[in-house]
């Protein structure tokens, strides 16, 4: 049996919306996380994504529990440089797309195949091309 292109096979990446929905126990994201756990996949997000997700009304215990179940990847200099290249190649500006670019660079460096759960599939597809599967949540 072969996997559909929308099924993660190596790394599942959560952008800010994916992480926020995981904290809220959204059914779709929860199903993806269960699939990842069952297949022993790596689930990651970017450290900078935390800045987008944390706000005064976020359920901190739920956020901390969710974060304890995934890997928070740091933004390293090589990731930042790769993100800048991705922005340039896509003709996008870092002022608006910086975190998306860093998340994309992190996803592209992760063991594949890679699936990203996002609210901005067009932006991440422009940055990653066909090298990752991008799913709107």
N, CA, C and O atoms as a MOPAC input file, in Angstrom:
PM7 MOZYME 1SCF
protein

 N      0.84500 1    -1.17400 1     0.00000 1
 C      0.00000 1     0.00000 1     0.00000 1
 C      0.89300 1     1.24000 1     0.00000 1
 O      1.83400 1     1.32200 1     0.78900 1
 N      0.61200 1     2.18800 1    -0.86200 1
 C      1.38900 1     3.42200 1    -0.89800 1
 C      0.64200 1     4.52600 1    -0.18500 1
 O     -0.58700 1     4.52200 1    -0.10800 1
 N      1.40700 1     5.47500 1     0.33700 1
 C      0.81300 1     6.60700 1     1.04500 1
 C      0.27600 1     7.61400 1     0.04900 1
 O      0.82400 1     7.78100 1    -1.04000 1
 N     -0.80600 1     8.28600 1     0.43200 1
 C     -1.26100 1     9.41200 1    -0.37800 1
 C     -0.30300 1    10.56400 1    -0.14300 1
 O      0.38300 1    10.58000 1     0.87900 1
 N     -0.22800 1    11.54100 1    -1.06200 1
 C      0.70200 1    12.65300 1    -0.88000 1
 C      0.39800 1    13.47300 1     0.36900 1
 O      1.27000 1    14.20000 1     0.84400 1
 N     -0.80400 1    13.37900 1     0.90900 1
 C     -1.17600 1    14.17200 1     2.07400 1
 C     -0.86600 1    13.46300 1     3.38600 1
 O     -1.14900 1    14.00600 1     4.45300 1
 N     -0.30400 1    12.28700 1     3.33400 1
 C      0.01300 1    11.54500 1     4.54700 1
 C      1.47900 1    11.74800 1     4.89600 1
 O      2.35200 1    11.50700 1     4.06200 1
 N      1.76300 1    12.19000 1     6.12700 1
 C      3.16700 1    12.39200 1     6.47400 1
 C      3.93000 1    11.08200 1     6.50400 1
 O      3.37400 1    10.03600 1     6.83800 1
 N      5.20100 1    11.14400 1     6.15500 1
 C      5.99900 1     9.93100 1     6.14600 1
 C      7.31500 1    10.07400 1     6.86200 1
 O      7.97700 1     9.06200 1     7.09200 1
 N      7.73500 1    11.25400 1     7.22700 1
 C      9.00700 1    11.45900 1     7.90000 1
 C      8.91200 1    12.49300 1     8.99400 1
 O      9.22200 1    12.20700 1    10.15000 1
 N      8.49100 1    13.68300 1     8.64600 1
 C      8.41100 1    14.77300 1     9.61900 1
 C      7.11800 1    15.54100 1     9.39000 1
 O      6.76100 1    15.85700 1     8.25500 1
 N      6.43200 1    15.83300 1    10.46700 1
 C      5.24100 1    16.67300 1    10.43700 1
 C      5.61600 1    18.00200 1    11.07300 1
 O      6.11200 1    18.04100 1    12.19900 1
 N      5.37500 1    19.09300 1    10.34800 1
 C      5.76000 1    20.43200 1    10.79600 1
 C      4.49900 1    21.24500 1    11.07300 1
 O      3.57900 1    21.27700 1    10.25700 1
 N      4.46800 1    21.89300 1    12.21400 1
 C      3.34400 1    22.76100 1    12.56700 1
 C      3.77300 1    24.21800 1    12.46200 1
 O      4.74900 1    24.62500 1    13.09300 1
 N      3.05100 1    25.00600 1    11.67000 1
 C      3.28100 1    26.44700 1    11.68700 1
 C      2.47000 1    27.01600 1    12.84300 1
 O      1.95500 1    26.25200 1    13.65800 1
 N      2.34500 1    28.32500 1    12.93700 1
 C      1.66900 1    28.92200 1    14.08200 1
 C      0.21300 1    28.47600 1    14.17600 1
 O     -0.27600 1    28.19500 1    15.27100 1
 N     -0.48200 1    28.40700 1    13.05000 1
 C     -1.88100 1    27.96700 1    13.07900 1
 C     -1.98300 1    26.49100 1    13.43300 1
 O     -2.87300 1    26.09300 1    14.18400 1
 N     -1.08000 1    25.67900 1    12.89800 1
 C     -1.06600 1    24.26600 1    13.25300 1
 C     -0.82900 1    24.06800 1    14.74200 1
 O     -1.48700 1    23.24500 1    15.37800 1
 N      0.11200 1    24.82400 1    15.29400 1
 C      0.39000 1    24.73200 1    16.73100 1
 C     -0.77800 1    25.24500 1    17.54300 1
 O     -1.17100 1    24.61800 1    18.52700 1
 N     -1.34600 1    26.38600 1    17.14400 1
 C     -2.48500 1    26.94700 1    17.87800 1
 C     -3.65700 1    25.97100 1    17.88200 1
 O     -4.31900 1    25.79400 1    18.90400 1
 N     -3.91100 1    25.34000 1    16.74100 1
 C     -5.00800 1    24.37100 1    16.67100 1
 C     -4.69900 1    23.11100 1    17.47000 1
 O     -5.60900 1    22.48400 1    18.01200 1
 N     -3.43700 1    22.73800 1    17.54700 1
 C     -3.05900 1    21.59700 1    18.39000 1
 C     -3.34600 1    21.91300 1    19.85100 1
 O     -3.84600 1    21.06400 1    20.58900 1
 N     -3.03000 1    23.12900 1    20.26600 1
 C     -3.29200 1    23.55300 1    21.65100 1
 C     -4.79200 1    23.52500 1    21.93400 1
 O     -5.21400 1    23.15700 1    23.03000 1
 N     -5.59600 1    23.91400 1    20.94400 1
 C     -7.05500 1    23.94400 1    21.09700 1
 C     -7.70300 1    22.57800 1    20.87400 1
 O     -8.92300 1    22.44500 1    20.96600 1
 N     -6.89000 1    21.56800 1    20.58100 1
 C     -7.35400 1    20.20000 1    20.33200 1
 C     -8.31000 1    20.12800 1    19.13600 1
 O     -9.30500 1    19.40400 1    19.16200 1
 N     -7.98700 1    20.89200 1    18.09200 1
 C     -8.74300 1    20.84900 1    16.85100 1
 C     -8.75600 1    19.42100 1    16.32200 1
 O     -7.72600 1    18.74700 1    16.33600 1
 N     -9.90600 1    18.95500 1    15.85800 1
 C    -10.05600 1    17.55700 1    15.44300 1
 C     -9.11700 1    17.17700 1    14.30000 1
 O     -8.51200 1    16.10600 1    14.32700 1
 N     -8.99300 1    18.03900 1    13.30500 1
 C     -8.14000 1    17.72600 1    12.16000 1
 C     -6.67900 1    17.62800 1    12.56900 1
 O     -5.98900 1    16.67300 1    12.21100 1
 N     -6.21100 1    18.61600 1    13.31800 1
 C     -4.81000 1    18.61000 1    13.74600 1
 C     -4.55700 1    17.45900 1    14.71600 1
 O     -3.50800 1    16.81800 1    14.65800 1
 N     -5.50000 1    17.19700 1    15.59400 1
 C     -5.36000 1    16.08300 1    16.52700 1
 C     -5.24600 1    14.75500 1    15.77000 1
 O     -4.48300 1    13.87500 1    16.16800 1
 N     -6.00300 1    14.61500 1    14.68200 1
 C     -5.91100 1    13.39200 1    13.87200 1
 C     -4.53200 1    13.26800 1    13.23100 1
 O     -3.96400 1    12.17600 1    13.19500 1
 N     -3.98500 1    14.37600 1    12.72500 1
 C     -2.63500 1    14.35600 1    12.15700 1
 C     -1.60400 1    13.98300 1    13.21500 1
 O     -0.69300 1    13.20000 1    12.94600 1
 N     -1.74200 1    14.53300 1    14.40600 1
 C     -0.79400 1    14.22200 1    15.47500 1
 C     -0.89500 1    12.75600 1    15.89600 1
 O      0.12000 1    12.12600 1    16.19200 1
 N     -2.10000 1    12.21500 1    15.92500 1
 C     -2.27100 1    10.79300 1    16.25300 1
 C     -1.62200 1     9.91700 1    15.18900 1
 O     -0.97500 1     8.92300 1    15.51600 1
 N     -1.79100 1    10.27800 1    13.91600 1
 C     -1.15400 1     9.54500 1    12.82900 1
 C      0.36700 1     9.60100 1    12.95900 1
 O      1.05200 1     8.59000 1    12.80600 1
 N      0.87300 1    10.77900 1    13.23700 1
 C      2.32200 1    10.93800 1    13.40100 1
 C      2.84000 1    10.08700 1    14.55100 1
 O      3.87400 1     9.43000 1    14.43200 1
 N      2.11600 1    10.10300 1    15.66500 1
 C      2.52600 1     9.32300 1    16.82700 1
 C      2.48200 1     7.82600 1    16.50400 1
 O      3.39500 1     7.08600 1    16.86700 1
 N      1.42700 1     7.38500 1    15.82700 1
 C      1.28700 1     5.96600 1    15.48000 1
 C      2.39400 1     5.50700 1    14.53600 1
 O      2.85300 1     4.36800 1    14.61300 1
 N      2.81500 1     6.39400 1    13.65300 1
 C      3.87200 1     6.05600 1    12.69600 1
 C      5.26600 1     6.40700 1    13.20900 1
 O      6.24300 1     6.29800 1    12.46900 1
 N      5.36500 1     6.82600 1    14.46600 1
 C      6.63600 1     7.19900 1    15.09500 1
 C      7.36500 1     8.27100 1    14.28700 1
 O      8.57200 1     8.18600 1    14.06300 1
 N      6.60900 1     9.27900 1    13.85600 1
 C      7.17400 1    10.38400 1    13.08600 1
 C      7.62200 1    11.49500 1    14.00600 1
 O      7.15300 1    11.62700 1    15.13600 1
 N      8.52500 1    12.27500 1    13.50200 1
 C      9.00700 1    13.44400 1    14.21500 1
 C      8.01900 1    14.57700 1    13.97500 1
 O      7.67500 1    14.86000 1    12.82800 1
 N      7.55500 1    15.23300 1    15.04500 1
 C      6.66400 1    16.38600 1    14.93200 1
 C      7.43700 1    17.58500 1    15.45200 1
 O      7.93900 1    17.58100 1    16.57600 1
 N      7.52700 1    18.63100 1    14.59900 1
 C      8.35000 1    19.78400 1    14.95800 1
 C      7.60300 1    21.09400 1    14.72900 1
 O      6.61600 1    21.16000 1    13.99600 1
 N      8.10400 1    22.11200 1    15.37500 1
 C      7.74200 1    23.48800 1    15.08400 1
 C      9.01100 1    24.30100 1    15.25200 1
 O     10.04600 1    23.78100 1    15.66800 1
 N      8.92200 1    25.56100 1    14.92900 1
 C     10.08000 1    26.45400 1    14.99500 1
 C     10.00000 1    27.29800 1    16.26600 1
 O      8.90900 1    27.69600 1    16.67600 1
 N     11.12700 1    27.57000 1    16.88300 1
 C     11.14300 1    28.40300 1    18.08700 1
 C     10.45100 1    29.74300 1    17.83900 1
 O      9.72900 1    30.23500 1    18.70700 1
 N     10.66300 1    30.32900 1    16.67700 1
 C     10.02900 1    31.61900 1    16.37100 1
 C      8.51400 1    31.51400 1    16.28900 1
 O      7.81200 1    32.50700 1    16.47900 1
 N      8.00800 1    30.32800 1    16.00900 1
 C      6.56200 1    30.12100 1    15.94500 1
 C      5.91500 1    30.35700 1    17.30400 1
 O      4.76500 1    30.78800 1    17.38600 1
 N      6.65500 1    30.07300 1    18.36200 1
 C      6.10900 1    30.30000 1    19.70100 1
 C      5.73900 1    31.76700 1    19.90500 1
 O      4.76500 1    32.07400 1    20.59200 1
 N      6.50500 1    32.65700 1    19.31900 1
 C      6.24100 1    34.08900 1    19.44500 1
 C      4.88400 1    34.43100 1    18.82600 1
 O      4.16600 1    35.29400 1    19.33100 1
 N      4.54000 1    33.75600 1    17.74000 1
 C      3.25100 1    33.99900 1    17.09000 1
 C      2.08300 1    33.41100 1    17.88000 1
 O      0.98100 1    33.95900 1    17.85000 1
 N      2.30800 1    32.31700 1    18.57700 1
 C      1.22900 1    31.59400 1    19.23600 1
 C      0.92400 1    32.11400 1    20.64400 1
 O     -0.22900 1    32.09700 1    21.07500 1
 N      1.93200 1    32.56700 1    21.34500 1
 C      1.73500 1    32.99300 1    22.73400 1
 C      1.06100 1    34.36300 1    22.77300 1
 O      1.52200 1    35.31700 1    22.14600 1
 N     -0.02600 1    34.43800 1    23.51000 1
 C     -0.74800 1    35.68800 1    23.73800 1
 C     -1.42100 1    35.59000 1    25.09700 1
 O     -1.46700 1    34.50100 1    25.66900 1
 N     -1.94400 1    36.68100 1    25.63500 1
 C     -2.48400 1    36.65500 1    27.00600 1
 C     -3.60500 1    35.63700 1    27.23400 1
 O     -3.77500 1    35.17100 1    28.36000 1
 N     -4.36700 1    35.28100 1    26.21100 1
 C     -5.48600 1    34.35500 1    26.42200 1
 C     -5.16300 1    32.90800 1    26.09200 1
 O     -6.03300 1    32.04400 1    26.20500 1
 N     -3.92700 1    32.62500 1    25.68500 1
 C     -3.58900 1    31.24100 1    25.35800 1
 C     -3.62500 1    30.40200 1    26.64100 1
 O     -3.21200 1    30.85600 1    27.70900 1
 N     -4.12000 1    29.19100 1    26.51200 1
 C     -4.16200 1    28.26600 1    27.63800 1
 C     -2.73900 1    27.73900 1    27.84300 1
 O     -2.30700 1    26.81400 1    27.15600 1
 N     -2.01800 1    28.33700 1    28.79400 1
 C     -0.60300 1    27.99400 1    28.97900 1
 C     -0.36900 1    26.52300 1    29.31300 1
 O      0.54300 1    25.91800 1    28.75000 1
 N     -1.16600 1    25.91800 1    30.21600 1
 C     -0.94300 1    24.48900 1    30.46700 1
 C     -1.14100 1    23.63800 1    29.20800 1
 O     -0.38800 1    22.69100 1    28.97800 1
 N     -2.14300 1    23.96800 1    28.39900 1
 C     -2.36400 1    23.21300 1    27.15600 1
 C     -1.21700 1    23.44500 1    26.17900 1
 O     -0.79300 1    22.51700 1    25.49200 1
 N     -0.71200 1    24.67700 1    26.11100 1
 C      0.43900 1    24.97400 1    25.25400 1
 C      1.65800 1    24.18300 1    25.71300 1
 O      2.32600 1    23.54500 1    24.89900 1
 N      1.94900 1    24.22100 1    26.99900 1
 C      3.12100 1    23.50200 1    27.51900 1
 C      2.99600 1    21.99700 1    27.29900 1
 O      3.98500 1    21.34500 1    26.96600 1
 N      1.79800 1    21.43100 1    27.47900 1
 C      1.59300 1    20.00700 1    27.24400 1
 C      1.84200 1    19.68800 1    25.77500 1
 O      2.52000 1    18.71200 1    25.45400 1
 N      1.29100 1    20.51600 1    24.87900 1
 C      1.48100 1    20.29600 1    23.44200 1
 C      2.96100 1    20.37000 1    23.08000 1
 O      3.46900 1    19.51600 1    22.35400 1
 N      3.65600 1    21.39600 1    23.59100 1
 C      5.08300 1    21.55300 1    23.29400 1
 C      5.90500 1    20.37900 1    23.82300 1
 O      6.93000 1    20.02400 1    23.24100 1
 N      5.45600 1    19.77800 1    24.92800 1
 C      6.19800 1    18.64100 1    25.48700 1
 C      6.13300 1    17.41600 1    24.57900 1
 O      6.90800 1    16.47500 1    24.74800 1
 N      5.21200 1    17.42500 1    23.61800 1
 C      5.01400 1    16.28200 1    22.74600 1
 C      5.61000 1    16.48100 1    21.35400 1
 O      5.40100 1    15.66000 1    20.46100 1
 N      6.35100 1    17.57300 1    21.17400 1
 C      6.98900 1    17.80300 1    19.88400 1
 C      8.36300 1    18.40200 1    20.09300 1
 O      8.76700 1    18.68500 1    21.22100 1
 N      9.07200 1    18.59100 1    19.00300 1
 C     10.41400 1    19.15600 1    19.05200 1
 C     10.34100 1    20.59900 1    18.58600 1
 O      9.81600 1    20.88400 1    17.50900 1
 N     10.86700 1    21.51400 1    19.39900 1
 C     10.93600 1    22.92700 1    19.03300 1
 C     12.34000 1    23.17100 1    18.48400 1
 O     13.32700 1    23.15200 1    19.21900 1
 N     12.39900 1    23.39900 1    17.18000 1
 C     13.68200 1    23.57800 1    16.49900 1
 C     14.17300 1    25.01800 1    16.65100 1
 O     13.38400 1    25.95400 1    16.52200 1
 N     15.45700 1    25.20400 1    16.92000 1
 C     16.00900 1    26.55700 1    17.03000 1
 C     16.20700 1    27.19500 1    15.65400 1
 O     16.28400 1    26.50900 1    14.63500 1
 N     16.28500 1    28.49900 1    15.65600 1
 C     16.63200 1    29.22800 1    14.43800 1
 C     18.14700 1    29.43800 1    14.48700 1
 O     18.64400 1    30.28400 1    15.23100 1
 N     18.85500 1    28.67300 1    13.70100 1
 C     20.31300 1    28.76500 1    13.65600 1
 C     20.72400 1    29.69000 1    12.51900 1
 O     19.90100 1    30.06100 1    11.68200 1
 N     21.97900 1    30.05600 1    12.49400 1
 C     22.45500 1    30.88900 1    11.39400 1
 C     22.27900 1    30.20600 1    10.04000 1
 O     21.82800 1    30.85600 1     9.09700 1
 N     22.61800 1    28.91600 1     9.90300 1
 C     22.39000 1    28.27000 1     8.60200 1
 C     20.90800 1    28.27500 1     8.18700 1
 O     20.59500 1    28.45200 1     7.01000 1
 N     20.01200 1    28.08300 1     9.14300 1
 C     18.57400 1    28.13200 1     8.82800 1
 C     18.19600 1    29.53800 1     8.38900 1
 O     17.45400 1    29.70500 1     7.42200 1
 N     18.69600 1    30.55200 1     9.08800 1
 C     18.38800 1    31.94400 1     8.72600 1
 C     18.91700 1    32.26700 1     7.32300 1
 O     18.23300 1    32.92400 1     6.53800 1
 N     20.11300 1    31.81300 1     7.01600 1
 C     20.68200 1    32.07100 1     5.68500 1
 C     19.87800 1    31.34700 1     4.59800 1
 O     19.62600 1    31.90300 1     3.52800 1
 N     19.48100 1    30.10900 1     4.88300 1
 C     18.66800 1    29.37100 1     3.91200 1
 C     17.31300 1    30.05600 1     3.73700 1
 O     16.80900 1    30.14900 1     2.61800 1
 N     16.71900 1    30.53400 1     4.83200 1
 C     15.44500 1    31.25700 1     4.76300 1
 C     15.56200 1    32.50000 1     3.89300 1
 O     14.66400 1    32.79300 1     3.10400 1
 N     16.66000 1    33.22900 1     4.02900 1
 C     16.88000 1    34.41900 1     3.20300 1
 C     16.96200 1    34.05100 1     1.73000 1
 O     16.43900 1    34.77000 1     0.87900 1
 N     17.61700 1    32.93400 1     1.42400 1
 C     17.70200 1    32.46000 1     0.03900 1
 C     16.32500 1    32.07000 1    -0.48200 1
 O     15.97500 1    32.38900 1    -1.61800 1
 N     15.54300 1    31.38100 1     0.34600 1
 C     14.18700 1    30.99600 1    -0.06700 1
 C     13.33900 1    32.22800 1    -0.37500 1
 O     12.60200 1    32.25400 1    -1.36100 1
 N     13.45000 1    33.25200 1     0.47900 1
 C     12.70800 1    34.50100 1     0.24400 1
 C     13.11100 1    35.12600 1    -1.07900 1
 O     12.26100 1    35.52300 1    -1.87600 1
 N     14.40100 1    35.20900 1    -1.30400 1
 C     14.91000 1    35.80500 1    -2.52800 1
 C     14.43700 1    35.02700 1    -3.75200 1
 O     13.98300 1    35.62000 1    -4.73000 1
 N     14.54300 1    33.70600 1    -3.69900 1
 C     14.14100 1    32.85900 1    -4.81800 1
 C     12.64200 1    32.98600 1    -5.12300 1
 O     12.22500 1    32.89100 1    -6.27800 1
 N     11.83800 1    33.20300 1    -4.06900 1
 C     10.38700 1    33.31500 1    -4.24100 1
 C      9.94400 1    34.74600 1    -4.53500 1
 O      8.77300 1    34.98600 1    -4.82800 1
 N     10.88100 1    35.70000 1    -4.45600 1
 C     10.53400 1    37.09800 1    -4.68500 1
 C      9.70100 1    37.68400 1    -3.57300 1
 O      8.88600 1    38.57600 1    -3.80800 1
 N      9.89800 1    37.18700 1    -2.34600 1
 C      9.14000 1    37.65900 1    -1.19000 1
 C     10.03700 1    38.47800 1    -0.27300 1
 O     11.26100 1    38.36200 1    -0.31700 1
 N      9.41200 1    39.30700 1     0.56000 1
 C     10.15200 1    40.18400 1     1.46800 1
 C     10.13200 1    39.61300 1     2.88400 1
 O      9.10000 1    39.14800 1     3.36700 1
 N     11.28800 1    39.65900 1     3.53700 1
 C     11.41700 1    39.12900 1     4.88800 1
 C     10.55900 1    39.83400 1     5.91400 1
 O     10.20100 1    39.23400 1     6.92700 1
 N     10.21800 1    41.09600 1     5.68100 1
 C      9.40400 1    41.82800 1     6.65400 1
 C      8.06900 1    41.12300 1     6.88900 1
 O      7.59000 1    41.06300 1     8.02200 1
 N      7.47800 1    40.59700 1     5.84000 1
 C      6.17400 1    39.93900 1     5.95500 1
 C      6.28800 1    38.42300 1     6.10000 1
 O      5.44900 1    37.79900 1     6.75000 1
 N      7.30700 1    37.83300 1     5.50600 1
 C      7.37600 1    36.37200 1     5.40400 1
 C      8.54200 1    35.74500 1     6.16200 1
 O      8.88500 1    34.59100 1     5.90600 1
 N      9.14800 1    36.46400 1     7.07400 1
 C     10.35100 1    35.96200 1     7.74800 1
 C     10.11600 1    34.64900 1     8.48300 1
 O     10.88100 1    33.69900 1     8.31000 1
 N      9.07300 1    34.58300 1     9.29800 1
 C      8.85500 1    33.36000 1    10.07400 1
 C      8.46900 1    32.21300 1     9.15200 1
 O      8.91400 1    31.08400 1     9.35800 1
 N      7.64700 1    32.48200 1     8.13800 1
 C      7.32100 1    31.43100 1     7.16700 1
 C      8.58600 1    30.90800 1     6.47600 1
 O      8.72800 1    29.70600 1     6.25200 1
 N      9.49200 1    31.81700 1     6.14400 1
 C     10.72900 1    31.40700 1     5.48000 1
 C     11.60700 1    30.56900 1     6.41300 1
 O     12.19000 1    29.57300 1     5.98400 1
 N     11.70300 1    30.96200 1     7.67500 1
 C     12.49200 1    30.18100 1     8.63300 1
 C     11.86200 1    28.80900 1     8.85900 1
 O     12.57200 1    27.80900 1     8.96500 1
 N     10.52700 1    28.75800 1     8.93500 1
 C      9.83400 1    27.48800 1     9.09000 1
 C     10.07500 1    26.61000 1     7.85900 1
 O     10.30700 1    25.40700 1     7.98500 1
 N     10.01900 1    27.21100 1     6.68000 1
 C     10.25900 1    26.46700 1     5.43500 1
 C     11.68000 1    25.91200 1     5.38700 1
 O     11.88100 1    24.75400 1     5.02200 1
 N     12.65900 1    26.72600 1     5.75200 1
 C     14.04800 1    26.26200 1     5.76700 1
 C     14.22100 1    25.11400 1     6.75400 1
 O     14.95500 1    24.16300 1     6.48500 1
 N     13.54800 1    25.20300 1     7.88800 1
 C     13.61000 1    24.13700 1     8.88600 1
 C     12.96300 1    22.86900 1     8.34000 1
 O     13.49100 1    21.77100 1     8.51200 1
 N     11.82000 1    23.02700 1     7.68600 1
 C     11.12900 1    21.87200 1     7.10700 1
 C     11.98700 1    21.20200 1     6.04100 1
 O     12.06300 1    19.97500 1     5.97800 1
 N     12.62700 1    22.00700 1     5.21000 1
 C     13.45300 1    21.46100 1     4.13700 1
 C     14.69200 1    20.73900 1     4.67400 1
 O     15.24600 1    19.87300 1     3.99700 1
 N     15.12200 1    21.08800 1     5.86800 1
 C     16.27900 1    20.42800 1     6.48500 1
 C     15.88900 1    19.17000 1     7.25600 1
 O     16.75700 1    18.40200 1     7.66900 1
 N     14.59100 1    18.95700 1     7.45100 1
 C     14.10600 1    17.83200 1     8.24900 1
 C     14.10200 1    16.54400 1     7.43200 1
 O     14.04600 1    16.58200 1     6.20300 1
 N     14.16100 1    15.39300 1     8.12800 1
 C     14.06500 1    14.11300 1     7.42600 1
 C     12.73100 1    14.01100 1     6.68400 1
 O     11.67200 1    14.29600 1     7.24200 1
 N     12.80100 1    13.60400 1     5.43300 1
 C     11.60000 1    13.55600 1     4.61800 1
 C     11.01300 1    12.16700 1     4.52900 1
 O     11.58200 1    11.18800 1     5.01000 1
 N      9.88500 1    12.11600 1     3.91300 1
 C      9.13500 1    13.23800 1     3.38300 1
 C      8.58500 1    14.12100 1     4.49700 1
 O      8.40200 1    13.68500 1     5.63300 1
 N      8.32800 1    15.37400 1     4.13700 1
 C      7.89900 1    16.37100 1     5.10700 1
 C      6.51500 1    16.88100 1     4.73100 1
 O      6.22800 1    17.14100 1     3.56300 1
 N      5.65900 1    17.01800 1     5.75000 1
 C      4.33600 1    17.60700 1     5.59400 1
 C      4.23100 1    18.77900 1     6.55500 1
 O      4.58900 1    18.66700 1     7.72700 1
 N      3.73400 1    19.91200 1     6.04800 1
 C      3.53000 1    21.09800 1     6.88300 1
 C      2.03500 1    21.33400 1     7.02300 1
 O      1.30800 1    21.35700 1     6.03000 1
 N      1.57500 1    21.51100 1     8.26200 1
 C      0.19500 1    21.91400 1     8.52800 1
 C      0.19500 1    23.42000 1     8.73700 1
 O      0.88600 1    23.92200 1     9.62300 1
 N     -0.58200 1    24.15300 1     7.92200 1
 C     -0.50500 1    25.60300 1     7.91100 1
 C     -1.84000 1    26.24200 1     7.55200 1
 O     -2.71100 1    25.59900 1     6.96600 1
 N     -1.98700 1    27.49800 1     7.90500 1
 C     -3.13900 1    28.27900 1     7.46200 1
 C     -2.80100 1    29.06200 1     6.19500 1
 O     -3.68200 1    29.67500 1     5.59100 1
 N     -1.53700 1    29.04500 1     5.79100 1
 C     -1.07400 1    29.81500 1     4.63000 1
 C     -0.39600 1    28.89700 1     3.61700 1
 O      0.80600 1    29.02000 1     3.38100 1
 N     -1.15700 1    27.97300 1     3.01100 1
 C     -0.51600 1    27.00100 1     2.11400 1
 C      0.15600 1    27.63500 1     0.90300 1
 O      1.18300 1    27.14000 1     0.43800 1
 N     -0.40500 1    28.71900 1     0.38700 1
 C      0.19000 1    29.33900 1    -0.79900 1
 C      1.57600 1    29.89900 1    -0.48300 1
 O      2.51400 1    29.73600 1    -1.26400 1
 N      1.69500 1    30.56100 1     0.67000 1
 C      2.98600 1    31.15000 1     1.05600 1
 C      4.04600 1    30.07700 1     1.24300 1
 O      5.16100 1    30.20600 1     0.73900 1
 N      3.70000 1    29.01800 1     1.96800 1
 C      4.69300 1    27.97600 1     2.23800 1
 C      5.00000 1    27.16700 1     0.98700 1
 O      6.13300 1    26.72200 1     0.80700 1
 N      4.02200 1    26.97000 1     0.12700 1
 C      4.28900 1    26.27700 1    -1.13600 1
 C      5.22500 1    27.10600 1    -2.01300 1
 O      6.08300 1    26.55500 1    -2.70200 1
 N      5.05800 1    28.43300 1    -1.98800 1
 C      5.95000 1    29.30300 1    -2.76500 1
 C      7.38300 1    29.21800 1    -2.24600 1
 O      8.33500 1    29.29500 1    -3.02200 1
 N      7.53100 1    29.06100 1    -0.94400 1
 C      8.86300 1    28.99800 1    -0.33900 1
 C      9.49500 1    27.61500 1    -0.46600 1
 O     10.70600 1    27.50700 1    -0.66000 1
 N      8.69600 1    26.56400 1    -0.36000 1
 C      9.23200 1    25.19400 1    -0.35400 1
 C      9.17700 1    24.50700 1    -1.69900 1
 O      9.89500 1    23.53200 1    -1.92300 1
 N      8.34700 1    24.99000 1    -2.59100 1
 C      8.18400 1    24.30700 1    -3.86500 1
 C      7.53400 1    22.95300 1    -3.67300 1
 O      6.67000 1    22.78300 1    -2.81300 1
 N      7.95000 1    22.00200 1    -4.46800 1
 C      7.34300 1    20.67100 1    -4.42300 1
 C      8.09000 1    19.73300 1    -3.47000 1
 O      7.79200 1    18.54000 1    -3.41800 1
 N      9.03800 1    20.25600 1    -2.73100 1
 C      9.85700 1    19.40500 1    -1.86000 1
 C      9.14400 1    18.99800 1    -0.58000 1
 O      9.61000 1    18.10100 1     0.12400 1
 N      8.01900 1    19.64200 1    -0.26200 1
 C      7.22300 1    19.27600 1     0.90800 1
 C      5.75500 1    19.23200 1     0.50400 1
 O      5.35500 1    19.81700 1    -0.50300 1
 N      4.96000 1    18.53000 1     1.30300 1
 C      3.51400 1    18.54000 1     1.13800 1
 C      2.97000 1    19.57900 1     2.10100 1
 O      3.28300 1    19.56200 1     3.29100 1
 N      2.15700 1    20.48100 1     1.58100 1
 C      1.59600 1    21.55700 1     2.39100 1
 C      0.09800 1    21.31900 1     2.50900 1
 O     -0.60000 1    21.19800 1     1.50300 1
 N     -0.39300 1    21.25300 1     3.74500 1
 C     -1.80600 1    20.98300 1     4.02300 1
 C     -2.40900 1    22.17100 1     4.76000 1
 O     -1.85700 1    22.64000 1     5.75500 1
 N     -3.54600 1    22.65600 1     4.26400 1
 C     -4.24400 1    23.76000 1     4.92800 1
 C     -5.03600 1    23.21800 1     6.11200 1
 O     -5.77300 1    22.24000 1     5.99100 1
 N     -4.86900 1    23.86800 1     7.25000 1
 C     -5.67000 1    23.52700 1     8.44200 1
 C     -6.42200 1    24.74500 1     8.92600 1
 O     -7.15100 1    24.66800 1     9.91500 1

